[in-house]
Structures are given as structure tokens and as C-alpha cells.
Amino acid sequence: MVQELDIPNMIKSLRKERGLSQKDLAMLSNVSVAVISRIENGDLQVNARSLDGILRVFGYCLGGVRPKGGSAKYEEDIYDNEL
């Protein structure tokens, strides 16, 4: 059974633990402040590209195989580091 991750709370917790504002995270991850806010509030399901940019700020990266010309949903992604 695959356990679903609470991506919004995970991102918010990692950001706060490192003393970053949403604006700081946006600049470092190349994801807009509006998107960071909507992800953290659960108003937007994060796509793989944005999630990868955000996770790299915290020293993680997405791994696994993505379909040619498409992107995998975050639940199907394999992480190189455990979160």
C-alpha cells in the first residue's frame, strides 16, 4: 500500500524549519510566491516540476521515470532521499 504524503504541510514545515519566508522559497526554487502560498494552503496540487524545484532547496530531489512528454503525479514519483 502506498502512503500518500501531505505535501502542503511538508513544504510549509521544511520552509519554517529553515527560517525561510514564502518569498525566500519562491526565489530559491524559481516558483512564484502565489504558487507557494496556494500549495501550502492546499488550494493547488503541486506539479512535479514545481515540487522538484522546491525540494532541491531543501536538499532533496525527485527521481524515477516520467512518461515521455509528460509529468508524473507527485504520488507516483520516487524520491532519491526520504522526506
C-alpha positions in Angstrom: 0.0 0.0 0.0 1.4 3.4 -1.0 1.2 6.1 1.7 0.1 9.5 0.4 2.3 12.4 1.5 0.9 15.6 3.0 2.8 17.7 0.5 1.4 21.1 1.7 2.4 20.6 5.3 5.7 19.0 4.4 6.7 22.1 2.4 5.5 24.5 5.0 7.3 22.7 7.8 10.6 22.4 5.9 10.4 26.1 4.9 9.7 27.2 8.5 12.4 24.9 10.0 14.9 26.6 7.8 13.7 30.1 8.6 12.6 30.9 5.1 9.7 33.1 4.1 7.5 32.2 1.2 9.2 34.9 -0.8 12.6 33.4 0.0 11.5 29.9 -1.1 10.0 31.3 -4.2 13.2 33.0 -5.2 15.3 29.9 -4.4 13.0 27.4 -6.2 12.0 29.5 -9.2 8.4 29.0 -8.3 6.2 32.1 -7.8 5.2 33.3 -4.3 1.5 32.9 -5.3 2.1 29.2 -6.2 4.0 28.6 -3.0 1.1 30.1 -1.0 -1.5 28.1 -2.8 0.4 24.9 -2.4 0.9 25.4 1.3 -2.8 26.2 1.8 -3.8 23.1 -0.1 -5.5 25.2 -2.8 -3.3 23.9 -5.6 -1.9 20.4 -6.3 1.8 20.8 -6.9 3.1 19.6 -10.3 6.3 17.6 -10.5 8.4 20.5 -11.9 7.4 22.9 -9.1 7.9 20.2 -6.5 11.3 19.3 -7.8 12.4 23.0 -7.6 11.1 23.3 -4.1 12.6 20.1 -2.8 16.0 20.9 -4.2 16.1 24.0 -2.0 15.9 21.6 1.0 18.4 19.1 -0.4 16.0 16.6 -1.9 15.2 15.8 -5.5 12.6 13.8 -7.4 13.8 10.6 -9.0 12.1 7.9 -11.0 10.9 7.7 -14.6 8.5 10.1 -16.1 6.5 9.4 -19.2 8.0 10.8 -22.4 6.4 14.3 -22.9 4.5 14.2 -19.7 4.9 14.6 -16.0 4.2 12.1 -13.2 1.9 13.0 -10.3 3.8 13.5 -7.1 2.2 10.4 -5.5 3.9 8.3 -8.3 7.3 9.9 -8.0 10.1 8.1 -6.3 12.3 10.2 -4.0 16.0 9.9 -4.0 16.1 11.0 -0.4 13.5 10.1 2.2 11.3 13.0 3.3 
